[in-house]
Structure formats: C-alpha cells, structure tokens
C-alpha cells in the first residue's frame, strides 16, 4: 500500500518531468520563431514549429492535470477556477469610471 506522502511525491516527480518537458519544447518553439513571424517560416520549419508547439501544449496540459491532482485534497487550494466574465459588465464598468473622471 502506498501512503499519501508517497502518492504526493510521485505526483510531484511527474509534475517536475512535465515541467522539464514543457520548458524544452517551449525553448524549441522560441528558437524556431526567433526574429521571425509564423508566415516567414519555411515549410520544414513550420512543420517543426507545429510539432514543438503541440508537444509543448501537451506537456502544459499534463502539468495542469497534475497540479489539479495535487491540490484537490487541500482545502481552499485552487488551480484557477474563476467565474465567467461577462463582457457587457466590463463595458458598463468602463463607462461608469469615465463618468466619474
């Protein structure tokens, strides 16, 4: 049987691996784009960019899932569930501020 501490340590180790993987692919994306825009990439570079970006995004997704697993059992901990923002409320708030100025 594994204890809670062992499970947490395993999750942390997996998160560290995912973070390392994310950083590696993010650096590759940056290298491919260095000083260029997407439309300036050759076909070969574009394919490499898409692969690197896809793998970077997958690593990020895995990191977030592991964070969720780590924080689920901690009361008050969150990984970013926030209420949905209504754009109309933002417009109204902006108008109210401009009237006060």
VMD Tcl script that builds the backbone (N, CA, C; Angstrom):
set m [mol new atoms 303]
animate dup $m
set s [atomselect $m all]
$s set {name element resname resid chain x y z} {
  {N N UNK 1 A 0.834 -1.187 0.000}
  {CA C UNK 1 A 0.000 0.000 0.000}
  {C C UNK 1 A 0.879 1.251 0.000}
  {N N UNK 2 A 0.478 2.231 -0.767}
  {CA C UNK 2 A 1.243 3.479 -0.788}
  {C C UNK 2 A 0.565 4.512 0.102}
  {N N UNK 3 A 1.383 5.257 0.793}
  {CA C UNK 3 A 0.849 6.287 1.681}
  {C C UNK 3 A 0.548 7.550 0.883}
  {N N UNK 4 A -0.168 8.469 1.522}
  {CA C UNK 4 A -0.475 9.751 0.885}
  {C C UNK 4 A 0.803 10.501 0.532}
  {N N UNK 5 A 1.797 10.387 1.411}
  {CA C UNK 5 A 3.065 11.072 1.163}
  {C C UNK 5 A 3.739 10.514 -0.087}
  {N N UNK 6 A 3.705 9.197 -0.253}
  {CA C UNK 6 A 4.308 8.575 -1.431}
  {C C UNK 6 A 3.573 8.986 -2.709}
  {N N UNK 7 A 2.259 9.035 -2.631}
  {CA C UNK 7 A 1.460 9.452 -3.789}
  {C C UNK 7 A 1.801 10.892 -4.155}
  {N N UNK 8 A 1.894 11.746 -3.143}
  {CA C UNK 8 A 2.245 13.151 -3.381}
  {C C UNK 8 A 3.630 13.260 -3.998}
  {N N UNK 9 A 4.573 12.493 -3.484}
  {CA C UNK 9 A 5.933 12.521 -4.034}
  {C C UNK 9 A 5.955 12.052 -5.483}
  {N N UNK 10 A 5.156 11.039 -5.798}
  {CA C UNK 10 A 5.074 10.550 -7.179}
  {C C UNK 10 A 4.472 11.613 -8.097}
  {N N UNK 11 A 3.416 12.262 -7.627}
  {CA C UNK 11 A 2.790 13.323 -8.422}
  {C C UNK 11 A 3.754 14.485 -8.640}
  {N N UNK 12 A 4.498 14.846 -7.587}
  {CA C UNK 12 A 5.481 15.924 -7.721}
  {C C UNK 12 A 6.584 15.557 -8.712}
  {N N UNK 13 A 7.027 14.308 -8.675}
  {CA C UNK 13 A 8.065 13.859 -9.615}
  {C C UNK 13 A 7.543 13.911 -11.050}
  {N N UNK 14 A 6.302 13.476 -11.252}
  {CA C UNK 14 A 5.703 13.531 -12.592}
  {C C UNK 14 A 5.531 14.979 -13.045}
  {N N UNK 15 A 5.153 15.850 -12.109}
  {CA C UNK 15 A 4.990 17.265 -12.449}
  {C C UNK 15 A 6.331 17.860 -12.862}
  {N N UNK 16 A 7.384 17.505 -12.140}
  {CA C UNK 16 A 8.718 18.010 -12.473}
  {C C UNK 16 A 9.134 17.544 -13.869}
  {N N UNK 17 A 8.832 16.295 -14.200}
  {CA C UNK 17 A 9.132 15.776 -15.540}
  {C C UNK 17 A 8.355 16.547 -16.603}
  {N N UNK 18 A 7.072 16.782 -16.339}
  {CA C UNK 18 A 6.239 17.519 -17.296}
  {C C UNK 18 A 6.739 18.951 -17.453}
  {N N UNK 19 A 7.161 19.568 -16.355}
  {CA C UNK 19 A 7.689 20.930 -16.412}
  {C C UNK 19 A 8.973 20.980 -17.242}
  {N N UNK 20 A 9.847 20.013 -17.034}
  {CA C UNK 20 A 11.089 19.941 -17.812}
  {C C UNK 20 A 10.773 19.769 -19.292}
  {N N UNK 21 A 9.828 18.897 -19.591}
  {CA C UNK 21 A 9.411 18.667 -20.978}
  {C C UNK 21 A 8.807 19.939 -21.572}
  {N N UNK 22 A 7.963 20.611 -20.817}
  {CA C UNK 22 A 7.355 21.860 -21.285}
  {C C UNK 22 A 8.435 22.889 -21.616}
  {N N UNK 23 A 9.375 23.065 -20.715}
  {CA C UNK 23 A 10.433 24.062 -20.932}
  {C C UNK 23 A 11.272 23.725 -22.166}
  {N N UNK 24 A 11.536 22.438 -22.343}
  {CA C UNK 24 A 12.328 22.006 -23.504}
  {C C UNK 24 A 11.606 22.346 -24.804}
  {N N UNK 25 A 10.318 22.032 -24.906}
  {CA C UNK 25 A 9.559 22.306 -26.129}
  {C C UNK 25 A 9.297 23.794 -26.296}
  {N N UNK 26 A 9.110 24.506 -25.191}
  {CA C UNK 26 A 8.903 25.952 -25.283}
  {C C UNK 26 A 10.155 26.633 -25.837}
  {N N UNK 27 A 11.312 26.176 -25.400}
  {CA C UNK 27 A 12.573 26.725 -25.916}
  {C C UNK 27 A 12.714 26.439 -27.408}
  {N N UNK 28 A 12.302 25.249 -27.822}
  {CA C UNK 28 A 12.353 24.892 -29.252}
  {C C UNK 28 A 11.447 25.810 -30.063}
  {N N UNK 29 A 10.249 26.078 -29.559}
  {CA C UNK 29 A 9.325 26.994 -30.243}
  {C C UNK 29 A 9.967 28.368 -30.376}
  {N N UNK 30 A 10.565 28.846 -29.296}
  {CA C UNK 30 A 11.210 30.165 -29.324}
  {C C UNK 30 A 12.359 30.199 -30.323}
  {N N UNK 31 A 13.140 29.121 -30.391}
  {CA C UNK 31 A 14.247 29.061 -31.351}
  {C C UNK 31 A 13.733 29.125 -32.783}
  {N N UNK 32 A 12.657 28.415 -33.048}
  {CA C UNK 32 A 12.104 28.398 -34.405}
  {C C UNK 32 A 11.553 29.760 -34.811}
  {N N UNK 33 A 11.014 30.498 -33.843}
  {CA C UNK 33 A 10.407 31.796 -34.150}
  {C C UNK 33 A 11.371 32.962 -34.002}
  {N N UNK 34 A 12.539 32.725 -33.470}
  {CA C UNK 34 A 13.481 33.804 -33.161}
  {C C UNK 34 A 13.653 34.761 -34.344}
  {N N UNK 35 A 13.204 35.992 -34.130}
  {CA C UNK 35 A 13.359 37.035 -35.134}
  {C C UNK 35 A 12.461 36.886 -36.348}
  {N N UNK 36 A 11.506 35.956 -36.295}
  {CA C UNK 36 A 10.623 35.737 -37.446}
  {C C UNK 36 A 9.173 35.676 -36.999}
  {N N UNK 37 A 8.314 35.851 -37.971}
  {CA C UNK 37 A 6.884 35.646 -37.748}
  {C C UNK 37 A 6.521 34.286 -38.333}
  {N N UNK 38 A 5.367 33.775 -37.937}
  {CA C UNK 38 A 4.936 32.469 -38.435}
  {C C UNK 38 A 4.918 32.420 -39.957}
  {N N UNK 39 A 4.433 33.469 -40.582}
  {CA C UNK 39 A 4.308 33.443 -42.048}
  {C C UNK 39 A 5.670 33.470 -42.748}
  {N N UNK 40 A 6.742 33.787 -42.010}
  {CA C UNK 40 A 8.086 33.811 -42.590}
  {C C UNK 40 A 8.793 32.452 -42.525}
  {N N UNK 41 A 8.180 31.477 -41.858}
  {CA C UNK 41 A 8.815 30.169 -41.705}
  {C C UNK 41 A 8.736 29.365 -43.000}
  {N N UNK 42 A 9.794 28.598 -43.263}
  {CA C UNK 42 A 9.765 27.673 -44.399}
  {C C UNK 42 A 8.795 26.540 -44.060}
  {N N UNK 43 A 8.434 25.755 -45.049}
  {CA C UNK 43 A 7.513 24.635 -44.820}
  {C C UNK 43 A 8.088 23.666 -43.783}
  {N N UNK 44 A 9.377 23.392 -43.889}
  {CA C UNK 44 A 10.037 22.478 -42.949}
  {C C UNK 44 A 10.022 23.047 -41.524}
  {N N UNK 45 A 10.344 24.338 -41.398}
  {CA C UNK 45 A 10.322 24.981 -40.080}
  {C C UNK 45 A 8.903 25.046 -39.521}
  {N N UNK 46 A 7.923 25.251 -40.392}
  {CA C UNK 46 A 6.525 25.309 -39.944}
  {C C UNK 46 A 6.097 23.957 -39.377}
  {N N UNK 47 A 6.490 22.881 -40.024}
  {CA C UNK 47 A 6.157 21.544 -39.517}
  {C C UNK 47 A 6.841 21.296 -38.173}
  {N N UNK 48 A 8.100 21.709 -38.063}
  {CA C UNK 48 A 8.824 21.559 -36.795}
  {C C UNK 48 A 8.169 22.412 -35.711}
  {N N UNK 49 A 7.741 23.620 -36.071}
  {CA C UNK 49 A 7.062 24.509 -35.125}
  {C C UNK 49 A 5.767 23.869 -34.631}
  {N N UNK 50 A 4.970 23.341 -35.556}
  {CA C UNK 50 A 3.691 22.725 -35.166}
  {C C UNK 50 A 3.909 21.546 -34.221}
  {N N UNK 51 A 4.907 20.725 -34.533}
  {CA C UNK 51 A 5.204 19.581 -33.673}
  {C C UNK 51 A 5.646 20.055 -32.285}
  {N N UNK 52 A 6.560 21.015 -32.249}
  {CA C UNK 52 A 7.062 21.521 -30.968}
  {C C UNK 52 A 5.943 22.182 -30.166}
  {N N UNK 53 A 5.103 22.968 -30.833}
  {CA C UNK 53 A 4.002 23.646 -30.137}
  {C C UNK 53 A 2.995 22.634 -29.601}
  {N N UNK 54 A 2.710 21.594 -30.369}
  {CA C UNK 54 A 1.772 20.561 -29.928}
  {C C UNK 54 A 2.320 19.824 -28.708}
  {N N UNK 55 A 3.598 19.476 -28.748}
  {CA C UNK 55 A 4.205 18.770 -27.613}
  {C C UNK 55 A 4.324 19.680 -26.395}
  {N N UNK 56 A 4.622 20.957 -26.624}
  {CA C UNK 56 A 4.681 21.924 -25.518}
  {C C UNK 56 A 3.306 22.033 -24.859}
  {N N UNK 57 A 2.256 22.141 -25.672}
  {CA C UNK 57 A 0.902 22.266 -25.140}
  {C C UNK 57 A 0.473 21.005 -24.391}
  {N N UNK 58 A 0.876 19.840 -24.892}
  {CA C UNK 58 A 0.549 18.584 -24.208}
  {C C UNK 58 A 1.246 18.513 -22.850}
  {N N UNK 59 A 2.494 18.952 -22.796}
  {CA C UNK 59 A 3.226 18.959 -21.522}
  {C C UNK 59 A 2.575 19.932 -20.543}
  {N N UNK 60 A 2.141 21.091 -21.043}
  {CA C UNK 60 A 1.467 22.073 -20.191}
  {C C UNK 60 A 0.163 21.488 -19.647}
  {N N UNK 61 A -0.585 20.817 -20.514}
  {CA C UNK 61 A -1.842 20.205 -20.100}
  {C C UNK 61 A -1.593 19.159 -19.015}
  {N N UNK 62 A -0.554 18.362 -19.191}
  {CA C UNK 62 A -0.226 17.358 -18.181}
  {C C UNK 62 A 0.154 18.024 -16.857}
  {N N UNK 63 A 0.922 19.107 -16.924}
  {CA C UNK 63 A 1.284 19.840 -15.706}
  {C C UNK 63 A 0.034 20.301 -14.966}
  {N N UNK 64 A -0.912 20.868 -15.696}
  {CA C UNK 64 A -2.141 21.377 -15.069}
  {C C UNK 64 A -2.953 20.242 -14.442}
  {N N UNK 65 A -3.031 19.094 -15.103}
  {CA C UNK 65 A -3.751 17.958 -14.531}
  {C C UNK 65 A -3.075 17.472 -13.247}
  {N N UNK 66 A -1.765 17.438 -13.259}
  {CA C UNK 66 A -1.033 17.017 -12.060}
  {C C UNK 66 A -1.202 18.035 -10.932}
  {N N UNK 67 A -1.199 19.317 -11.266}
  {CA C UNK 67 A -1.445 20.352 -10.250}
  {C C UNK 67 A -2.824 20.168 -9.636}
  {N N UNK 68 A -3.797 19.888 -10.491}
  {CA C UNK 68 A -5.164 19.666 -10.009}
  {C C UNK 68 A -5.180 18.480 -9.044}
  {N N UNK 69 A -4.504 17.400 -9.407}
  {CA C UNK 69 A -4.460 16.212 -8.549}
  {C C UNK 69 A -3.772 16.523 -7.222}
  {N N UNK 70 A -2.739 17.338 -7.260}
  {CA C UNK 70 A -2.023 17.699 -6.032}
  {C C UNK 70 A -2.849 18.609 -5.134}
  {N N UNK 71 A -3.621 19.496 -5.725}
  {CA C UNK 71 A -4.340 20.498 -4.936}
  {C C UNK 71 A -5.765 20.098 -4.568}
  {N N UNK 72 A -6.297 19.061 -5.175}
  {CA C UNK 72 A -7.684 18.672 -4.923}
  {C C UNK 72 A -7.981 18.396 -3.458}
  {N N UNK 73 A -7.037 17.828 -2.747}
  {CA C UNK 73 A -7.292 17.450 -1.355}
  {C C UNK 73 A -6.926 18.530 -0.349}
  {N N UNK 74 A -6.495 19.691 -0.822}
  {CA C UNK 74 A -6.115 20.771 0.082}
  {C C UNK 74 A -7.263 21.776 0.158}
  {N N UNK 75 A -7.877 21.931 1.322}
  {CA C UNK 75 A -8.992 22.881 1.447}
  {C C UNK 75 A -8.552 24.301 1.094}
  {N N UNK 76 A -9.318 24.954 0.247}
  {CA C UNK 76 A -9.035 26.335 -0.131}
  {C C UNK 76 A -8.049 26.482 -1.270}
  {N N UNK 77 A -7.411 25.395 -1.684}
  {CA C UNK 77 A -6.447 25.465 -2.792}
  {C C UNK 77 A -7.198 25.446 -4.115}
  {N N UNK 78 A -6.640 26.151 -5.088}
  {CA C UNK 78 A -7.273 26.199 -6.400}
  {C C UNK 78 A -6.224 26.301 -7.485}
  {N N UNK 79 A -6.567 25.827 -8.666}
  {CA C UNK 79 A -5.674 25.986 -9.813}
  {C C UNK 79 A -6.271 26.959 -10.818}
  {N N UNK 80 A -7.246 27.732 -10.380}
  {CA C UNK 80 A -7.722 28.790 -11.253}
  {C C UNK 80 A -9.131 28.684 -11.763}
  {N N UNK 81 A -10.057 28.130 -10.990}
  {CA C UNK 81 A -11.453 28.165 -11.406}
  {C C UNK 81 A -12.019 29.510 -10.994}
  {N N UNK 82 A -12.356 30.304 -11.961}
  {CA C UNK 82 A -12.872 31.631 -11.693}
  {C C UNK 82 A -14.214 31.796 -12.387}
  {N N UNK 83 A -15.069 32.688 -11.880}
  {CA C UNK 83 A -16.356 32.904 -12.538}
  {C C UNK 83 A -16.156 33.467 -13.938}
  {N N UNK 84 A -17.077 33.137 -14.813}
  {CA C UNK 84 A -17.014 33.625 -16.189}
  {C C UNK 84 A -17.278 35.126 -16.207}
  {N N UNK 85 A -16.475 35.852 -16.980}
  {CA C UNK 85 A -16.617 37.301 -17.073}
  {C C UNK 85 A -17.584 37.635 -18.195}
  {N N UNK 86 A -18.522 38.515 -17.899}
  {CA C UNK 86 A -19.474 38.981 -18.900}
  {C C UNK 86 A -18.917 40.264 -19.511}
  {N N UNK 87 A -18.637 40.279 -20.825}
  {CA C UNK 87 A -18.074 41.471 -21.466}
  {C C UNK 87 A -18.948 42.717 -21.293}
  {N N UNK 88 A -20.241 42.526 -21.209}
  {CA C UNK 88 A -21.153 43.664 -21.033}
  {C C UNK 88 A -20.917 44.340 -19.678}
  {N N UNK 89 A -20.636 43.546 -18.655}
  {CA C UNK 89 A -20.329 44.111 -17.337}
  {C C UNK 89 A -19.055 44.950 -17.387}
  {N N UNK 90 A -18.065 44.502 -18.162}
  {CA C UNK 90 A -16.822 45.259 -18.302}
  {C C UNK 90 A -17.075 46.595 -18.995}
  {N N UNK 91 A -17.907 46.578 -20.029}
  {CA C UNK 91 A -18.229 47.826 -20.740}
  {C C UNK 91 A -18.925 48.814 -19.804}
  {N N UNK 92 A -19.872 48.302 -19.034}
  {CA C UNK 92 A -20.601 49.163 -18.100}
  {C C UNK 92 A -19.655 49.749 -17.054}
  {N N UNK 93 A -18.760 48.924 -16.543}
  {CA C UNK 93 A -17.806 49.397 -15.535}
  {C C UNK 93 A -16.903 50.468 -16.128}
  {N N UNK 94 A -16.486 50.301 -17.363}
  {CA C UNK 94 A -15.647 51.296 -18.036}
  {C C UNK 94 A -16.380 52.606 -18.223}
  {N N UNK 95 A -17.656 52.542 -18.577}
  {CA C UNK 95 A -18.463 53.754 -18.757}
  {C C UNK 95 A -18.654 54.470 -17.425}
  {N N UNK 96 A -18.885 53.690 -16.365}
  {CA C UNK 96 A -19.070 54.285 -15.040}
  {C C UNK 96 A -17.807 55.016 -14.589}
  {N N UNK 97 A -16.642 54.443 -14.855}
  {CA C UNK 97 A -15.382 55.083 -14.469}
  {C C UNK 97 A -15.151 56.364 -15.254}
  {N N UNK 98 A -15.493 56.350 -16.534}
  {CA C UNK 98 A -15.259 57.545 -17.357}
  {C C UNK 98 A -16.194 58.686 -16.943}
  {N N UNK 99 A -17.377 58.378 -16.440}
  {CA C UNK 99 A -18.307 59.410 -15.971}
  {C C UNK 99 A -17.788 60.076 -14.699}
  {N N UNK 100 A -17.105 59.306 -13.855}
  {CA C UNK 100 A -16.596 59.835 -12.586}
  {C C UNK 100 A -15.375 60.727 -12.784}
  {N N UNK 101 A -14.660 60.545 -13.884}
  {CA C UNK 101 A -13.427 61.321 -14.123}
  {C C UNK 101 A -13.703 62.740 -14.493}
}
mol reanalyze $m
mol bondsrecalc $m
mol representation Tube
mol addrep $m
